[in-house]
Every structure is written in structure tokens, then in C-alpha cells.
């Protein structure tokens, strides 16, 4: 939707959106009901319309940070974009509840009636499913489950008919942390929660990922400074932790997972109350008596509920040119922030005529899974940002786009916090980039500081 929004804003085109779901909003229609954006609302959605009001929270554990939308707000937002922005324009057709069959000549089939017909592709196909995430609601548990064991996806937590004795939370990432925090908020005592955590995760401190240019510049400066002094990727992350950028749950364990969603300090404090953490690798199977892991097993308490939070989330298909001979495959471009990346691709599709130039401006980026490819993502994102940022029209568009985490409103350019952060970044960027490229195992690019 971010791609379509930017495209129709900047080109005279018609877009047909084919979605297997009946309404707009993608995986938000399947997400667990207590889910909340882990980033500021302004960073999410489409370029033409801000999600939320840009409000800074005045009370609660995140006072001083930007608002984060909950599932109902996000669903309503996409409903509004579809009907007010897209359909009312007459330039977008939405085929909800249809499956697309490329191998059958661009046929679509209704999941309700079974009706099938061919879509006339007049220009090109856009694959917005290339990085579509795996989530527990639509992905079965990645382990064997005996018939007499209660294993539910995280979505079912808010729909329980009776309270289990214990909760076994399976997963290392953001979904697992959300589930635990929700249970604690609803009166479940920490000693009733078992956390099966095959890997320990690094997470970004939410306070340093905010829609503020001074915050963004200081984050970049801290990242470069940490890279300069690091003898390894792990040491860089430990230095980022000391700088208040990265968070880890257990101070005695160096994490090997670095998908790096954001986390609030208040959430970290709650997660640290869970003592029953199991680090025996991934689960192989669950039966009425025990949970069998790669490296051992633990007893399963009577009337325990196993909560599946173990879908991979990110997918990691091969990096391919976004503009291919057969289709456009939407991927991230800068480091993270997929909505901005999709909107950027839509703007470049609308304003450039040559696919080679489009691919030069917007090379695909990787998604992170471990500390090394997190560093690789940073380097690829910096290279891409310098490429598209050198184009005056793209730079102007990006600085007007609230989705852009590096947005610098010209009216803020001379603010003292911004100029100070900019000077700090300039003092470390050259050496930091050189060291970051080495940590990522990439050749150092030949550009100035």
C-alpha cells in the first residue's frame, strides 16, 4: 500500500491490488489482539497520510516518546487509505479475497466463489509478497505436537476460557516478549511463566528510534563510534549497549540474534523478572509429559499451556534487483523501515524511466538475523541512502515524508541539538564506516566522509 500510495501520487497510472485477505491491512488482520507497533506510529503506513497524530506521550512508562498505534488503529488506518485514498480516486482497483496465479497468465481466483478470471497487466507486476512475514496465526508450530497437549498460537492468549497452571512461551523475538508482557500485565505471576528461548536477542532501545532528527543523528553517531573501537561484531554491540542504544535481557549472555525490534526500558525490566528461562535450543516435540529440545528436555507441568510465538517473522529470500525483467520485487533499501522503503520504490518507479537507474538508486538490502548481518544491513543502507539522497528531487521528497526515520525538516536544520548531533556524526563517520564494513565482511566503499 505504501508503494501504491507513492506511485499514484506521482504518476498517471492505474493499479490493481490483489490481496488474499478480504480487507486491507495485510498481516495486521491476523495479528494477536494486544499487538502494538514497536516503533513510532509516524514511521508506519503510507507517505500521503500520517498514522496517528504525531503525539508525544505525556504519561505512563513511555512518557516523552512518540505514540505507538494498536491493532484496531492500524486496521482502521488501512481501511481509510483503501477507501478514501485509493478507491475514491478511481485509479486503484482492490480485489480482496483473491489468490493470484502468475503461472497461469495472471489469473486471479476468488477464495469464496472460486470464480477465476485473467487480469490484464498493461505495464508490470509488483510482488509485494517477496518479504511477507511468517506469523504464528498463519504458521503452524515448527515442532511436533502430541494430540493431548495444549499448544496455541499467541493470538489465543486473549481468548482463553480458563487459566492454565503454567504458560510456556516459545520464541525469542518480539512476539514472545509481547506475550510475556501482556501476561504479566494481566496478573500472571512471573514464576508461572516458562520462557523457551533458543537464542538471546539484541533489541533497540525505543528511546533512540524516534521521529526527531537530533535523535536519528545521535543514533547514527553512536553506531559509528561503537564500530570504531570494536574488535568484533559482538564487541560493537556491547559498546552500543553501553551507549544506551542496544538492550539485552540477560546481562550474562551475549546474544546471537539481532533482528533488533525496539523495546522500552520498562518492558526490559518486566522481562527480567522471568527466571524460568530454558536455553536448550529449538523445540523438537511436545508431549503430555515433556518438552524435547535439541539439547535436552524439561518436564511439562499438568495443565500447562504452550504458546506458539516461534514463527520466523522475517523471511530471507535472495537479494535480487528490485526492478527485474519480469516484475518489481519490493524489498528494503535503507536499513529497516519497510514502509518508507516501499514508498521510496513507488516514488522512484513514478519518476524514473530506466530500470538500470532505478536499481542503481535503490539497491536491495538484507534483513538482519544476527549481529554480523545487522552490520551488513547498516552498510548496505548507508550506500543506498547516499545513492538516492544525492538526487535533489528524492532528497526533497524524503525530507517531506514522515515515514523517513532520517527526515530533516529544513526548519530544524539550524536547531542546536541537530547541528551538535550532525557535528558528532561527521567526526566519526569516516572511520566508523571503514570499521563497520570490515565487521560486516564487506569491501570498504570508495566514497568521502
N, C-alpha and C positions, 0 to 999 in steps of 0.2 A: 504493500500500500504506500510505503514511503517512496518507492521508485515511481509508481504510477502518479502520485501526487506531484512530484517534481517534474515529471515528464509532461503532463498535461498543462502545467503552469508555464512551460517554456517552449512548447512545440504544438503545432496544429495536428493533433493525432487523435485516433480513437483506439481505446484499449478494451479488450475483453478479458476479464478476470475470471478464471476458472478455479473454484475452491470446493474441495470435497465436503467442507463444512457448509451448513446452510446459512450461516451468518458470517459477517466479517469479524476478524479478530484472531484468527489462527489458533495457536495453542492456548491462548488465554481462555478459550471456550472450554478447554479440558482441564485447566489447572485446578489445583486444590483451592477451596473457597477462602482460605485465610492467606493466600499468597499476596504479596505486595512487591512492587518494583524494588529492586535492591539499589537502584540509582535514582537520582532526582527525576521527577516527572518531566521536566523540561528536556531531558536528553532522550525522550522516548516518543514515538509516534511518527507524524509526518511533518514536513517542513512548513507547510502553509498554516498550520493550526497548532498552537501550543496545547499540550496536555496539562490540565490543571490551570492554576492561576499564577504560578511562579512564587507562591507564598513561602516565606521562611517560617518555620515552626517556632512558636513563641513559648511553648511549654512542653513538658514531657521529656523523655530521655534523649530526644534529638533536637532540643531547643537550639536554635541557631543554624540548623541545617535546612535545606530545601525540602518541601513536601514530597512524599512518595505515594503514588496512586495505588489503590487497592484494586482487586479484580473487577468489581462492579463498575468502578470509574473507567477502567481501561476498556471494558466491553462497551459501555455507553459511548465512549470517545470514538471507537472504531465504527460503531453504528452510525454516529453522526457524520463521520468523514464519508462513509459509503453513501449515505442518502443525501446529505446536504452538499458535499463537495463533488462527489463522483456522478451519481445517477442524475441529479438535477442539472448537471452540466450538459447532459446529452452526449458526452464524449466517452463515457465508460459504461460497459455492459457487465453486469455481475451474474455469473452462472453459479449460484450457490447450490450445494448438494450434487455436484457433478464430478466425475472422475475423468481425467484427461488421458488419452491413449495416443501417444506420439507415434508409436509403431504402426498404428492403423490409419495414418494420414490425418492427424489432428482431429480425431473423433472424440466426442465427449459423451458420457453416459450418465443419466440420472440415477442416483443411488436409491431413489424412491420408486420411480415408474419403470426404470430400465430402458427408457427412451434413449436412443443414440442418434447423433447427427454429427456432421462434419463442420468444423469451424474454418471459415475462410481466413487463412493467415496471409494478409496482404503485404506485411513487411517482415516481421520476425517474431520468434517465440522468445519469451523471457522465462527462464527457470528460476522461480523464487523459492524452490524447494531444495536446492542443492545443499544448503546448510540447515535444513529444517531439523529442529532438535528432537531428540528422543526423550519422552517424559513418562513418568510411572503410569499415568492414567491410560496410556495407549501402548505401553510396552510391558510385556509380562516379566515377572521376576527372572533375573538371569541365573537361577539356581533351581534345583529340583524341589518340589513341594509335595509332601505326602497328603493324602486325601483328608486326614483327620487333624490337620494343622491349620490354624487361622493365620493366613497371610493376606494382607490387604494393601492396595496402593495407598499412598499418603492421602489421596482425596477422601478416603472413607473415614479418616480420623474424626471429622466433624459430624459424622452420621452414625456413630456407634449407638447401639440400643442398650448396651450395658458395659460397665467399666471392667477391663481386664485387670488381672493382678499386676502383670508387668508389661511394659512396652519394649520391644526390641526394634530399634531404629537401624535400618540397614542402608548405609550410604555415607559418603564422606563430604558431599558438597552442600550447596546452598539449600537444596530441598530438605536434606536431613537436618540442617541447622534450623530451618524454619519450623519443621515438625517438632523438634525438641523445645524450641522457644514457645511455641503455641501450647504444648502440653504443660510446660511449667506455668504459663500464664493462666491456664485453666485448672490449677490446683494440684497437678500431679507432682508428687514429691520426687526429688532427684534420684533417690535410691530405688524407685520403681522403673527407672529407665536404663536399659542396656543399649549402649551405642556400639554397633558393629562397624568399625571404621577401618577399612582395609588400607587407606592411605591418610596421612595427615595433610590438611590443606593450608596453603597460604591464602590469606584474604586481604583485600584492600581496606584500609581504614576509610569508612564512608566520609569522614570529615575532610579528606583531602581530594575528594572527587565531587566537586560542587560547581554549579554554573557561575563561576566568578573567575575572571582572567588572572587575577593575582594568585588564586588558589591553584589554577591549572599550571601557571608558570613555575610556581614553587614546587609543585609535584614533579614537573619535568626536571627542575634543577636538582631536587633531592635524588631523583633516579640517576641522573648523570654523575652526581658527586659520589653516590654509593658505588657505582660501577668503577670509578677511577681507582679507588683504594682496594677493590676486591680482588683476591687471588683466585676466586672461583665463583660460580654462579650462586652456590649456597651462601658464600660469604656476602655477596651482594645483597641477597635477601635478608640476611641477618642485619646488615647495615641499614637497609630500608626499614626494618623493624625498629631499630634504634632511633631512626629519624621520624618515627610515627606514621610511616606510610603503610607498611605491611603488618598484619596481625597473624598470630598463630595461637591455637587453643592450648596446646601443651608446650610449656617453655622448655621441657626436657627432650623434646623430639624435634628434629629438623624435618620439616615437611618435604614430601616428594611430589605433591600435587600443587599445581599453580594455575588453575582456571581463573582464580582471583576475582570472584564476585566481591561486592562491598559488604562490609559488616560494621555495625555500630559497636562502640566500646561497651554499651550496656548489654548488647547481645553476647559479646565475648564473655562478660562477667557471668552471665547466666549459663553459658555453655561450659564454663569451667567448674560448675557445680556437679557435673556428671562424672562420677568416679568409676562407674562400671563400663569402662571402655575396653573393647575387645579388638586386639590387633593380631589377628591370625590369618590375614589375607582375605580373599574373597570367599563368600559362602559357596559351597558346593551343593548342599542339600539341607533340607529341614524336615525332621520327622517329629513325632509326638514326644520323644524323649530328649532329643539333642539337636544342636545346630552343628553341622560338619563344615569346617573351613578348609582352606588349602593347607594350613599348618597345624591343624588340631581340631578339637571340638569342645563345646561347652554344653551343659545341661540346659534344656528348655523347661522353664518353670510351668507347672499346671496353670491353665487359663491365661497363658501369655499370648500377647498379640504381636505378630511380626509385621512391621510396617515397611513396605517396599518403597524406598527412596533411591533405588540403585540404578535407575536409567542413566545412560551416559550423558544426557543433556547435549553438550556439543557433539557434533559429528565432524569427522576429519577426512573428507574426501580429498583427492589430489588437488593441488593448486593448478588451475588451468586459466588461460586468459578469460577475463570476464566477457569480452566480445569475441565469441567464436564464430566459425564459419556457419554453424548450424543454429546457434541460439546465443542469447545472453544468459550467463550463469551468474546470478548475484552472489557475491562474496564480500567479506570485509576488505577494507582498503587501508585505512589508518589502523592504529592499534585499538581494537574493540569498537564499541558503539555501532552496532549493525544498522540501526535506523538511519543514522547520519550517512553511513557508507552507501546504503541503498538509495537515499535521496541524492547523494553526490553522483552516483551512477546514472540516475534519472536525469539530472541536470546535464551531465556530460553527453549522454545519448541525445538530448534535445539540441545541444549547442555545437556539437562537432559532427563532421560528416565522414571522417575516415576512421575505421576501426583500429588501425595501427596507432593513430594518435590517441584515440580513446584508451587503448590498452597501455600506452606509454604514461598517460596521465594517471591512470587508475589501475596499477598492478594489483593482483590479488594478494591477500595477506593470510597468514595462518591463524588458527585459533589456538590458544595456549592450553597445555595439559600438564606440563612440568616446568621447572624453573628455566631449563635451557631453551625450550621453545617459547617461553614467555619473553626471554631476551631477544629471540629471533623475531617475534611479533613486534617488539618495540622498534627494532632496526628497520624492518620492512615498512612499518608505519611511518617512521621518520622519512625514509626515502620517498614514499608515496606523497606525504604531506608537502615535502619540498618540491615535488614534481607538479602537483595540481595547484599548490599555493603560489607558484611562480606565474600563474596565469591571472592577469588582473581581474577578469570577469568572474572567475571561480573564487578568487580570494574575496571579492566583494560579496558574492552570493553566500559564501561560507560564513563571513562575519555578520551576516544578517540572519543566519539560520540558528535558531535556538537549540537544535539537535547537536550542534557542533561543540564538543567539550573544550576546544581551543579557540572558541569565538572571542574576538576582541572588538567590542564596540568602539568606534573611533572616539566617542565621547569619554571613554575611560582610559584612553591611551596615555594621558599625562597624569593620571592619578598616581600619587606617591607609592602606594602599595604595588601598583602594576609596574612602574618604572624600576622600583627596587628589585622586584622579582625577576624582571627582564634582565637587569644587570647581573643578578646572581646566576641566571641561566647562561648568559653569554660567557661568564667567567669559567664555566665548567663544561660547556657543550662540546668543544673540540676534543679534549682529552676523554670526556665521557663517552662520546660516540665511538672513538677509536677502541676504547676498552670494552664497550658494550658489544661491538662487532666481534671482538675476539672471544668474549664469553659466549656469544651466540654461535660461534664457529662459522662466521661469515666473513668474507673478504671486506676490508675496510673500504668504503666508498670514497671516490675522489671528488669530494665537494668541500668548500670552505666552511669555516666555523660561523 
